């Protein structure tokens, strides 16, 4: 299997990895803004967008698929679930990842074991059950949750829905497998091993991955800088595109 990758532009490679339940089209505006400055690659994760599901749909298999399309010495920018995958890439093949950009990212999505910067396990499992019963309703709820708390939540929900509708329906099994990854992932002990320069870019009002998680990451990554976008929630590249692209460009060009 080969993941679908939409590439545009010339120059240094920038790989964009989307979050749970979305696809590479969510980066449409970011890719357009950055293509004059670098070679942008927007990846569709397995079973999402134009990429077929992979079997088994484990984190190890998803990582193998990502490594198969990863350019040499790329900057890897991951949002939410994509941020966790970007961190795994930095650890697993550091020679391929030159820099990291972590957007709305956290080392652990679920609370417990000394971690209170996420969601409760009970709420997470309830949502996972809804995905299996009624994926369309679950996606509608999830799109709303991503916008919650931001200063432009209605506009962000509309933007997320418009991006979501750009590509085919998602595979239920792939959604469940990705949720399992989020439930089980705990990268806290591994963070200190990520030697790449990193930009932790987060919305001030993110309720899915609270800004405290971003501060925790930035304090423990060996070469990290933190940028918090005021008024933004979980998808700052859609709600505050000008500020997001400006901050990302400054990091890429530094």
Backbone as JSON, one array per atom type, in Angstrom:
{
  "sequence": "XXXXXXXXXXXXXXXXXXXXXXXXXXXXXXXXXXXXXXXXXXXXXXXXXXXXXXXXXXXXXXXXXXXXXXXXXXXXXXXXXXXXXXXXXXXXXXXXXXXXXXXXXXXXXXXXXXXXXXXXXXXXXXXXXXXXXXXXXXXXXXXXXXXXXXXXXXXXXXXXXXXXXXXXXXXXXXXXXXXXXXXXXXXXXXXXXXXXXXXXXXXXXXXXXXXXXXXXXXXXXXXXXXXXXXXXXXXXXXXXXXXXXXXXXXXXXX",
  "N": [[0.83, -1.19, 0.0], [0.4, 2.29, -0.66], [0.53, 5.51, 0.66], [-1.65, 8.26, -0.05], [-0.37, 11.26, -1.25], [-0.38, 14.7, -1.56], [1.49, 16.92, -3.32], [3.23, 20.04, -3.65], [4.93, 22.96, -4.88], [8.37, 24.17, -4.46], [11.67, 23.51, -3.19], [12.85, 23.19, 0.21], [11.69, 20.3, 1.95], [8.48, 19.98, 3.38], [6.44, 18.19, 5.38], [3.07, 17.53, 5.95], [0.93, 16.34, 8.37], [-2.23, 15.26, 9.08], [-4.95, 15.37, 11.56], [-6.98, 13.13, 13.64], [-9.68, 11.56, 11.94], [-9.74, 13.33, 9.81], [-8.23, 14.55, 6.78], [-5.6, 15.06, 4.34], [-6.49, 17.32, 2.98], [-7.28, 19.2, 4.81], [-5.24, 20.91, 5.23], [-5.23, 22.7, 3.16], [-5.23, 25.59, 2.77], [-2.91, 26.31, 4.15], [-0.96, 24.87, 2.75], [-1.15, 26.13, 0.25], [-0.29, 28.71, 0.91], [2.34, 28.25, 1.66], [3.62, 26.95, -0.41], [5.05, 28.61, -2.3], [7.44, 28.84, -0.97], [8.51, 26.46, -0.07], [8.67, 22.87, -0.57], [5.76, 21.3, -0.32], [4.12, 18.62, 1.25], [1.17, 17.06, 1.64], [-0.2, 14.62, 3.52], [-2.44, 11.83, 3.34], [-3.64, 9.92, 5.89], [-3.8, 6.33, 6.58], [-6.84, 4.88, 5.43], [-8.18, 7.26, 5.43], [-9.27, 10.15, 3.69], [-7.88, 9.95, 0.49], [-6.37, 7.69, 0.85], [-6.1, 4.18, 1.08], [-7.26, 1.87, 3.65], [-4.92, 0.39, 5.97], [-3.72, -2.85, 6.81], [-2.41, -4.84, 9.35], [-4.16, -2.28, 11.21], [-2.37, -0.99, 12.98], [-0.33, 1.11, 15.16], [2.35, 0.68, 14.53], [2.21, -0.26, 11.89], [1.04, 1.92, 10.58], [3.08, 3.77, 11.0], [5.09, 2.56, 9.44], [4.01, 2.91, 6.89], [4.04, 5.73, 6.73], [6.8, 6.27, 6.89], [7.54, 5.24, 4.48], [6.82, 7.21, 2.65], [8.18, 9.43, 3.38], [10.22, 12.22, 2.81], [13.81, 12.79, 2.62], [15.37, 14.33, 5.4], [13.27, 16.09, 6.1], [11.08, 18.74, 7.24], [8.72, 17.97, 9.58], [5.39, 18.41, 10.11], [2.86, 18.01, 12.33], [-0.53, 17.67, 13.21], [-2.46, 17.36, 16.1], [-3.47, 14.07, 16.38], [-1.7, 13.65, 14.26], [0.47, 15.07, 15.23], [1.41, 13.4, 17.26], [2.21, 11.24, 15.68], [4.19, 12.5, 14.2], [6.08, 12.97, 16.22], [6.74, 10.32, 16.81], [7.95, 9.62, 14.39], [10.21, 11.28, 14.5], [11.59, 10.05, 16.55], [11.9, 7.4, 15.66], [13.12, 7.44, 13.13], [15.39, 9.43, 13.09], [17.27, 10.45, 11.31], [15.85, 11.14, 9.09], [14.13, 13.14, 9.75], [14.33, 16.48, 9.93], [13.35, 18.74, 11.29], [10.75, 19.53, 13.65], [7.29, 20.32, 13.81], [4.75, 20.86, 15.96], [1.4, 20.79, 16.27], [-1.37, 21.64, 18.13], [-0.77, 19.47, 19.71], [-0.01, 16.69, 21.9], [1.65, 14.68, 24.35], [0.15, 12.71, 25.45], [-3.18, 11.86, 25.17], [-5.18, 11.08, 26.92], [-6.3, 11.34, 30.26], [-4.68, 10.36, 33.37], [-2.45, 8.34, 35.41], [-0.73, 10.31, 36.55], [-1.1, 12.37, 34.75], [-2.9, 15.14, 33.72], [-3.7, 16.7, 31.63], [-5.46, 16.23, 29.55], [-8.22, 14.4, 28.14], [-10.82, 12.63, 29.92], [-10.64, 9.09, 30.43], [-13.07, 7.72, 30.38], [-14.82, 9.41, 28.96], [-13.5, 9.4, 26.54], [-13.71, 6.7, 25.76], [-16.46, 6.49, 25.54], [-16.92, 8.13, 23.35], [-15.51, 6.68, 21.41], [-17.13, 4.4, 21.23], [-19.39, 5.53, 20.09], [-18.4, 6.16, 17.58], [-18.23, 3.66, 16.35], [-20.93, 2.95, 16.31], [-22.38, 5.04, 15.04], [-20.86, 6.61, 12.8], [-21.1, 9.04, 11.3], [-22.55, 10.81, 12.96], [-20.78, 10.88, 15.11], [-18.54, 12.11, 13.93], [-19.61, 14.62, 13.37], [-19.99, 15.59, 15.95], [-17.33, 15.59, 16.81], [-16.1, 17.47, 15.14], [-17.3, 19.77, 16.1], [-16.31, 19.8, 18.73], [-13.63, 20.36, 18.28], [-13.64, 23.02, 17.68], [-14.54, 24.23, 19.94], [-14.45, 26.71, 22.47], [-12.87, 28.57, 21.15], [-12.45, 31.92, 19.76], [-13.75, 32.27, 17.39], [-15.66, 30.21, 16.87], [-17.95, 29.31, 15.4], [-17.31, 29.97, 12.74], [-15.05, 28.39, 12.47], [-16.07, 25.78, 12.74], [-17.61, 25.66, 10.41], [-15.52, 25.86, 8.53], [-14.05, 23.53, 9.08], [-15.97, 21.56, 8.45], [-16.26, 22.07, 5.73], [-13.69, 21.43, 4.76], [-13.59, 18.74, 5.49], [-15.5, 17.64, 3.82], [-14.27, 17.56, 1.38], [-13.17, 15.18, 0.52], [-13.52, 11.54, 0.07], [-15.83, 9.45, 2.04], [-14.84, 8.28, 5.3], [-13.13, 5.3, 6.41], [-14.62, 3.15, 8.68], [-13.27, 1.24, 10.27], [-10.65, 2.19, 10.14], [-10.9, 4.61, 11.48], [-11.51, 3.68, 14.05], [-9.16, 2.26, 14.63], [-7.32, 4.35, 14.69], [-8.3, 5.79, 16.86], [-7.74, 3.95, 18.87], [-4.98, 4.16, 18.86], [-4.67, 6.75, 19.89], [-5.78, 6.42, 22.42], [-4.0, 4.65, 23.64], [-1.49, 5.78, 23.43], [1.41, 7.11, 24.95], [3.77, 9.27, 25.19], [5.43, 10.51, 26.95], [7.78, 9.73, 28.34], [9.51, 9.51, 26.25], [10.01, 11.93, 25.1], [12.3, 13.46, 25.72], [14.2, 12.34, 24.09], [14.0, 13.39, 21.57], [15.78, 15.07, 19.47], [15.62, 17.0, 17.51], [15.27, 20.4, 16.32], [12.34, 22.07, 17.38], [9.05, 23.35, 16.93], [6.47, 24.19, 18.94], [3.27, 24.65, 18.44], [0.33, 26.12, 19.3], [-3.17, 26.45, 20.12], [-4.52, 28.93, 22.21], [-6.95, 28.45, 23.48], [-7.52, 25.77, 23.32], [-9.44, 22.93, 23.88], [-9.4, 20.18, 23.58], [-6.75, 19.34, 23.58], [-5.34, 20.7, 26.0], [-3.66, 23.88, 26.53], [-1.76, 23.63, 28.49], [-0.6, 21.15, 28.04], [0.94, 21.69, 25.79], [2.77, 23.5, 26.84], [4.05, 21.81, 28.63], [5.28, 20.02, 26.81], [6.99, 21.8, 25.37], [8.73, 22.55, 27.37], [10.18, 20.27, 27.83], [11.15, 19.09, 25.49], [14.27, 18.86, 23.86], [15.17, 20.94, 22.09], [13.21, 23.21, 21.77], [10.71, 25.64, 20.91], [7.99, 27.6, 21.99], [4.87, 28.61, 20.72], [1.99, 30.29, 21.23], [-1.2, 30.8, 20.05], [-3.32, 33.36, 20.46], [-6.75, 33.22, 21.39], [-7.32, 31.09, 19.73], [-8.49, 27.72, 19.08], [-8.52, 24.21, 18.77], [-7.69, 23.94, 16.12], [-5.73, 25.94, 14.95], [-4.63, 26.68, 12.49], [-6.73, 26.92, 10.77], [-8.57, 28.66, 12.02], [-7.05, 30.92, 12.62], [-5.38, 31.69, 10.31], [-3.47, 33.51, 9.2], [-1.77, 34.33, 11.33], [-0.86, 31.81, 12.05], [0.51, 30.81, 9.72], [2.47, 32.77, 9.49], [3.97, 32.38, 11.81], [4.87, 29.78, 11.43], [6.33, 30.03, 9.04], [8.4, 31.71, 9.93], [9.76, 30.0, 11.63], [10.56, 27.99, 9.84], [12.32, 29.41, 8.24], [14.27, 30.25, 9.92]],
  "CA": [[0.0, 0.0, 0.0], [1.11, 3.57, -0.64], [-0.33, 6.6, 1.09], [-1.86, 9.37, -0.98], [0.33, 12.48, -0.85], [-0.52, 15.82, -2.48], [2.7, 17.72, -3.2], [3.25, 21.27, -4.43], [5.98, 23.9, -4.52], [9.77, 23.82, -4.66], [12.55, 23.87, -2.08], [12.96, 22.25, 1.31], [10.49, 19.51, 2.12], [7.62, 20.14, 4.55], [5.41, 17.15, 5.39], [1.93, 17.89, 6.79], [0.16, 15.15, 8.79], [-3.5, 15.73, 9.67], [-5.42, 14.75, 12.79], [-7.95, 12.04, 13.59], [-10.94, 11.77, 11.26], [-9.65, 14.31, 8.73], [-7.39, 14.13, 5.66], [-4.63, 16.09, 3.98], [-7.14, 18.52, 2.48], [-7.48, 20.19, 5.87], [-4.1, 21.83, 5.14], [-5.31, 23.34, 1.85], [-4.79, 26.99, 2.8], [-1.51, 26.34, 4.59], [-0.15, 24.4, 1.62], [-1.15, 27.18, -0.78], [0.51, 29.84, 1.37], [3.75, 27.9, 1.84], [4.19, 26.36, -1.63], [6.09, 29.44, -2.92], [8.64, 28.89, -0.14], [9.04, 25.12, 0.18], [7.97, 21.76, -1.21], [4.78, 20.88, 0.68], [3.54, 17.29, 1.04], [0.04, 16.82, 2.54], [-0.41, 13.17, 3.55], [-3.68, 11.23, 3.84], [-3.35, 8.74, 6.69], [-4.52, 5.14, 6.11], [-8.28, 4.83, 5.63], [-8.7, 8.62, 5.48], [-9.04, 10.82, 2.42], [-7.68, 9.08, -0.68], [-5.51, 6.54, 1.18], [-6.84, 2.99, 1.53], [-6.86, 1.42, 5.0], [-3.83, -0.59, 6.03], [-3.99, -3.98, 7.71], [-3.24, -4.39, 10.46], [-4.16, -0.83, 11.37], [-1.66, -0.67, 14.21], [0.58, 2.26, 15.1], [3.57, 0.26, 13.85], [1.95, -0.33, 10.46], [0.86, 3.3, 10.11], [4.41, 4.35, 10.95], [5.79, 2.0, 8.28], [3.48, 3.58, 5.71], [4.53, 7.1, 6.72], [8.22, 6.25, 6.57], [7.64, 4.94, 3.05], [6.61, 8.41, 1.81], [8.85, 10.56, 4.03], [11.45, 12.67, 2.15], [14.99, 12.91, 3.48], [15.62, 15.58, 6.13], [12.09, 16.95, 5.98], [10.38, 19.27, 8.4], [7.45, 17.24, 9.72], [4.4, 19.19, 10.86], [1.73, 17.16, 12.64], [-1.62, 18.26, 13.99], [-3.23, 16.46, 16.95], [-2.93, 12.72, 16.14], [-0.55, 13.82, 13.39], [1.58, 15.49, 16.06], [1.98, 12.21, 17.9], [2.9, 10.48, 14.64], [5.42, 13.25, 13.88], [7.04, 12.69, 17.28], [7.21, 8.95, 16.62], [8.9, 9.64, 13.27], [11.45, 11.89, 14.98], [12.28, 9.06, 17.37], [12.17, 6.15, 14.95], [14.08, 7.65, 12.04], [15.85, 10.81, 13.27], [18.04, 10.91, 10.16], [14.92, 11.58, 8.05], [13.36, 14.28, 10.25], [15.22, 17.57, 10.26], [12.69, 19.61, 12.26], [9.4, 19.15, 14.05], [6.29, 21.33, 14.15], [3.69, 20.13, 16.66], [0.23, 21.68, 16.3], [-2.43, 21.04, 18.93], [-0.24, 18.14, 20.01], [0.17, 16.31, 23.29], [2.26, 13.35, 24.44], [-0.86, 11.76, 25.92], [-4.5, 12.49, 25.05], [-6.1, 10.63, 27.95], [-5.84, 11.56, 31.63], [-4.34, 9.2, 34.19], [-1.03, 8.06, 35.67], [-0.01, 11.55, 36.75], [-1.31, 13.29, 33.62], [-4.24, 15.73, 33.79], [-3.79, 17.71, 30.57], [-6.16, 15.63, 28.42], [-9.63, 14.08, 28.37], [-10.95, 11.46, 30.77], [-10.72, 7.83, 29.69], [-14.48, 7.36, 30.21], [-15.35, 10.22, 27.86], [-12.85, 8.93, 25.32], [-14.29, 5.41, 25.38], [-17.84, 6.75, 25.1], [-16.85, 8.65, 21.98], [-15.09, 5.57, 20.55], [-18.3, 3.56, 21.02], [-20.26, 6.23, 19.15], [-17.8, 6.04, 16.25], [-18.61, 2.37, 15.8], [-22.39, 2.88, 16.13], [-22.87, 6.07, 14.12], [-19.68, 7.42, 12.47], [-21.44, 10.39, 10.83], [-22.88, 11.61, 14.13], [-19.55, 11.06, 15.89], [-17.71, 13.1, 13.26], [-20.22, 15.93, 13.59], [-19.67, 15.99, 17.33], [-15.9, 15.84, 16.93], [-15.8, 18.75, 14.49], [-17.72, 20.83, 17.03], [-15.4, 19.8, 19.86], [-12.36, 20.98, 17.89], [-13.82, 24.47, 17.63], [-15.03, 24.71, 21.23], [-13.59, 27.58, 23.25], [-12.22, 29.6, 20.34], [-13.18, 33.18, 19.59], [-14.5, 32.22, 16.12], [-16.01, 28.78, 16.82], [-18.89, 29.01, 14.31], [-16.58, 30.0, 11.49], [-14.14, 27.25, 12.43], [-16.87, 24.59, 12.46], [-17.92, 25.69, 8.97], [-14.29, 25.57, 7.79], [-13.74, 22.11, 9.26], [-16.93, 20.78, 7.67], [-15.96, 22.25, 4.31], [-12.5, 20.64, 4.45], [-13.94, 17.33, 5.65], [-16.32, 17.23, 2.68], [-13.49, 17.58, 0.15], [-12.71, 13.86, 0.13], [-14.51, 10.49, 0.3], [-16.15, 9.03, 3.4], [-13.76, 7.58, 5.97], [-13.34, 3.9, 6.75], [-14.92, 3.03, 10.11], [-12.21, 0.48, 10.94], [-9.48, 3.06, 10.26], [-11.19, 5.56, 12.55], [-11.38, 2.99, 15.32], [-7.75, 1.96, 14.86], [-6.65, 5.6, 15.07], [-8.71, 6.08, 18.23], [-6.96, 3.06, 19.73], [-3.64, 4.75, 18.97], [-4.76, 7.89, 20.8], [-6.06, 5.93, 23.76], [-2.87, 3.91, 24.19], [-0.2, 6.49, 23.29], [1.98, 7.89, 26.05], [5.13, 9.55, 24.74], [6.09, 11.41, 27.91], [9.15, 9.3, 28.65], [10.33, 9.52, 25.03], [10.16, 13.3, 24.59], [13.68, 13.94, 25.88], [15.04, 11.77, 23.04], [13.76, 14.05, 20.28], [16.83, 16.09, 19.43], [15.39, 17.96, 16.42], [14.62, 21.67, 16.64], [10.9, 21.87, 17.34], [8.12, 24.45, 17.2], [5.21, 23.74, 19.53], [2.35, 25.71, 18.0], [-0.88, 25.69, 19.99], [-4.23, 27.41, 20.37], [-4.65, 29.31, 23.62], [-8.2, 27.96, 24.05], [-7.71, 24.38, 22.92], [-10.05, 22.12, 24.94], [-9.07, 18.78, 23.37], [-5.37, 19.21, 24.07], [-5.15, 22.0, 26.66], [-2.38, 24.54, 26.3], [-0.8, 23.12, 29.49], [0.13, 20.06, 27.41], [1.94, 22.3, 24.92], [3.83, 24.05, 27.7], [4.79, 20.65, 29.12], [6.13, 19.56, 25.71], [8.04, 22.77, 25.05], [9.7, 22.58, 28.47], [10.93, 19.02, 27.92], [11.85, 18.81, 24.24], [15.61, 19.45, 24.0], [15.35, 22.18, 21.31], [11.84, 23.6, 21.43], [10.16, 26.96, 21.17], [6.54, 27.56, 22.12], [4.11, 29.73, 20.17], [0.58, 30.14, 21.56], [-2.01, 31.74, 19.27], [-4.42, 33.84, 21.3], [-8.11, 33.1, 20.88], [-7.47, 29.91, 18.87], [-8.79, 26.46, 19.75], [-7.7, 23.05, 18.4], [-7.23, 24.01, 14.73], [-5.35, 27.35, 14.74], [-4.3, 26.95, 11.08], [-7.99, 27.28, 10.1], [-9.22, 29.8, 12.67], [-6.14, 32.06, 12.62], [-4.4, 31.27, 9.3], [-2.38, 34.48, 8.98], [-0.82, 34.19, 12.44], [-0.28, 30.46, 12.0], [1.49, 30.71, 8.63], [3.6, 33.66, 9.79], [4.82, 31.75, 12.83], [5.48, 28.6, 10.82], [7.36, 30.49, 8.11], [9.55, 32.22, 10.69], [10.49, 28.83, 12.11], [11.16, 27.32, 8.68], [13.37, 30.24, 7.66], [15.25, 30.62, 10.94]],
  "C": [[0.87, 1.25, 0.0], [0.13, 4.67, -0.26], [-0.48, 7.64, 0.0], [-1.18, 10.62, -0.42], [0.12, 13.53, -1.94], [0.67, 16.75, -2.28], [2.64, 18.94, -4.11], [4.42, 22.12, -3.97], [7.38, 23.35, -4.78], [10.56, 24.22, -3.42], [12.59, 22.79, -1.03], [11.62, 21.55, 1.56], [9.79, 19.78, 3.45], [6.5, 19.12, 4.43], [4.33, 17.54, 6.39], [1.11, 16.64, 7.09], [-1.06, 15.61, 9.57], [-3.84, 14.97, 10.94], [-6.46, 13.67, 12.55], [-9.2, 12.46, 12.81], [-10.9, 12.77, 10.11], [-8.82, 13.72, 7.59], [-6.49, 15.3, 5.28], [-5.23, 17.38, 3.46], [-7.37, 19.58, 3.53], [-6.38, 21.25, 5.85], [-4.15, 22.69, 3.89], [-4.76, 24.76, 1.85], [-3.32, 27.13, 3.2], [-0.59, 25.94, 3.44], [-0.05, 25.47, 0.54], [-0.25, 28.34, -0.37], [1.99, 29.52, 1.41], [4.42, 27.34, 0.58], [5.2, 27.27, -2.32], [7.43, 29.4, -2.18], [9.26, 27.53, 0.12], [8.22, 24.09, -0.58], [7.06, 21.13, -0.15], [4.17, 19.53, 0.29], [2.43, 17.07, 2.07], [-0.36, 15.35, 2.43], [-1.84, 12.85, 3.98], [-3.31, 9.97, 4.61], [-4.19, 7.55, 6.23], [-6.02, 5.17, 6.46], [-8.94, 6.19, 5.7], [-8.35, 9.32, 4.17], [-8.92, 9.82, 1.29], [-6.74, 7.91, -0.41], [-6.36, 5.36, 1.62], [-6.42, 2.62, 2.94], [-5.71, 0.43, 4.92], [-4.2, -1.68, 7.04], [-2.68, -4.67, 8.05], [-3.13, -2.88, 10.66], [-3.5, -0.39, 12.66], [-0.78, 0.57, 14.03], [1.85, 1.9, 14.33], [3.37, 0.22, 12.34], [1.75, 1.06, 9.87], [2.21, 3.99, 10.01], [5.2, 3.85, 9.74], [5.32, 2.67, 6.99], [3.99, 5.02, 5.61], [6.01, 7.16, 6.34], [8.43, 6.01, 5.08], [7.46, 6.15, 2.15], [7.37, 9.62, 2.36], [10.11, 10.96, 3.27], [12.61, 12.72, 3.15], [15.06, 14.3, 4.11], [14.47, 16.57, 5.99], [11.77, 17.61, 7.31], [9.03, 18.58, 8.45], [6.54, 18.02, 10.64], [3.18, 18.31, 11.08], [0.73, 17.87, 13.53], [-2.34, 17.18, 14.78], [-2.68, 15.03, 16.86], [-1.69, 12.79, 15.27], [0.68, 14.29, 14.15], [2.23, 14.33, 16.77], [2.75, 11.37, 16.89], [4.21, 11.17, 14.25], [6.49, 13.0, 14.95], [7.6, 11.27, 17.16], [8.22, 8.87, 15.46], [10.24, 10.21, 13.7], [12.27, 10.91, 15.81], [12.76, 7.86, 16.56], [13.17, 6.31, 13.82], [14.58, 9.11, 12.08], [16.65, 11.35, 12.1], [17.15, 11.44, 9.04], [14.16, 12.84, 8.45], [14.32, 15.37, 10.7], [14.67, 18.48, 11.34], [11.29, 19.1, 12.53], [8.54, 20.4, 14.25], [5.1, 20.56, 14.72], [2.52, 21.07, 16.91], [-0.89, 21.0, 17.08], [-2.04, 19.65, 19.42], [-0.07, 17.94, 21.51], [0.84, 14.94, 23.32], [1.27, 12.28, 24.85], [-2.22, 12.45, 25.9], [-5.4, 12.2, 26.24], [-5.5, 10.85, 29.34], [-5.55, 10.25, 32.35], [-2.86, 9.06, 34.37], [-0.23, 9.36, 35.75], [-0.17, 12.57, 35.64], [-2.75, 13.8, 33.64], [-4.44, 16.8, 32.73], [-4.5, 17.16, 29.34], [-7.64, 15.44, 28.71], [-9.69, 12.83, 29.25], [-11.12, 10.21, 29.92], [-12.17, 7.44, 29.43], [-15.1, 8.12, 29.05], [-14.77, 9.73, 26.54], [-13.49, 7.63, 24.84], [-15.74, 5.56, 24.92], [-17.86, 7.25, 23.66], [-16.45, 7.54, 21.01], [-16.26, 4.65, 20.24], [-19.25, 4.21, 20.02], [-19.73, 6.14, 17.72], [-18.22, 4.73, 15.59], [-20.11, 2.29, 15.49], [-22.89, 3.82, 15.05], [-21.71, 7.0, 13.75], [-20.01, 8.85, 12.05], [-21.75, 11.31, 12.0], [-21.64, 11.89, 14.97], [-18.65, 12.11, 15.26], [-18.28, 14.49, 13.44], [-19.91, 16.47, 14.97], [-18.2, 16.37, 17.44], [-15.5, 17.16, 16.28], [-16.18, 19.91, 15.4], [-16.77, 20.94, 18.21], [-14.08, 20.51, 19.52], [-12.44, 22.5, 17.88], [-14.17, 25.07, 18.98], [-13.99, 25.58, 21.94], [-12.94, 28.69, 22.47], [-13.08, 30.83, 20.16], [-14.0, 33.19, 18.3], [-14.98, 30.79, 15.88], [-16.95, 28.46, 15.67], [-18.18, 28.98, 12.96], [-15.65, 28.8, 11.36], [-14.9, 25.96, 12.14], [-17.21, 24.53, 10.98], [-16.69, 25.33, 8.15], [-13.93, 24.09, 7.89], [-14.68, 21.24, 8.44], [-16.65, 20.88, 6.18], [-14.73, 21.43, 3.91], [-12.82, 19.15, 4.5], [-14.67, 16.8, 4.42], [-15.53, 17.16, 1.37], [-13.17, 16.19, -0.38], [-13.72, 12.79, 0.52], [-14.73, 10.18, 1.78], [-15.02, 8.19, 3.98], [-14.13, 6.13, 6.26], [-13.52, 3.77, 8.26], [-13.79, 2.32, 10.86], [-10.95, 1.34, 11.13], [-9.68, 4.09, 11.37], [-11.0, 4.91, 13.91], [-9.92, 2.68, 15.64], [-6.98, 3.21, 15.3], [-7.04, 6.03, 16.48], [-7.95, 5.21, 19.22], [-5.55, 3.61, 19.93], [-3.64, 5.9, 19.97], [-4.97, 7.45, 22.23], [-4.81, 5.35, 24.42], [-1.58, 4.73, 24.23], [0.17, 7.25, 24.56], [3.45, 8.09, 25.73], [5.93, 10.38, 25.74], [7.54, 11.02, 28.17], [10.08, 9.41, 27.45], [10.69, 10.93, 24.57], [11.61, 13.78, 24.65], [14.61, 13.41, 24.8], [14.85, 12.39, 21.68], [14.7, 15.25, 20.18], [16.59, 17.18, 18.39], [14.89, 19.31, 16.97], [13.11, 21.54, 16.44], [10.17, 23.18, 17.63], [6.84, 23.83, 17.73], [4.22, 24.88, 19.34], [0.94, 25.32, 18.44], [-1.89, 26.83, 20.11], [-4.39, 27.67, 21.85], [-5.87, 28.67, 24.27], [-8.54, 26.54, 23.63], [-8.29, 23.59, 24.1], [-9.77, 20.64, 24.78], [-7.66, 18.45, 23.84], [-5.03, 20.55, 24.72], [-3.74, 22.56, 26.49], [-1.33, 24.11, 27.33], [0.01, 21.96, 28.92], [1.24, 20.6, 26.5], [3.1, 22.87, 25.74], [4.7, 22.92, 28.26], [5.77, 20.15, 28.05], [7.3, 20.51, 25.48], [9.12, 22.81, 26.13], [10.61, 21.36, 28.48], [11.59, 18.57, 26.62], [13.21, 19.51, 24.28], [15.8, 20.77, 23.27], [14.0, 22.7, 20.86], [11.59, 25.08, 21.71], [8.64, 26.85, 21.13], [5.92, 28.8, 21.53], [2.63, 29.45, 20.44], [-0.2, 31.22, 20.82], [-3.24, 32.1, 20.08], [-5.77, 33.7, 20.62], [-8.37, 31.86, 20.04], [-7.8, 28.68, 19.71], [-7.91, 25.36, 19.14], [-7.15, 23.1, 16.97], [-6.83, 25.45, 14.38], [-5.02, 27.69, 13.29], [-5.55, 27.28, 10.27], [-8.62, 28.53, 10.71], [-8.38, 31.07, 12.61], [-5.02, 31.81, 11.6], [-3.23, 32.22, 9.12], [-1.32, 34.35, 10.07], [-0.13, 32.84, 12.4], [0.82, 30.38, 10.94], [2.7, 31.59, 8.92], [4.55, 33.01, 10.79], [5.55, 30.54, 12.26], [6.59, 29.01, 9.86], [8.59, 30.99, 8.85], [10.4, 31.07, 11.2], [11.23, 28.15, 10.96], [12.36, 28.09, 8.15], [14.44, 30.62, 8.66], [16.51, 29.76, 10.81]]
}
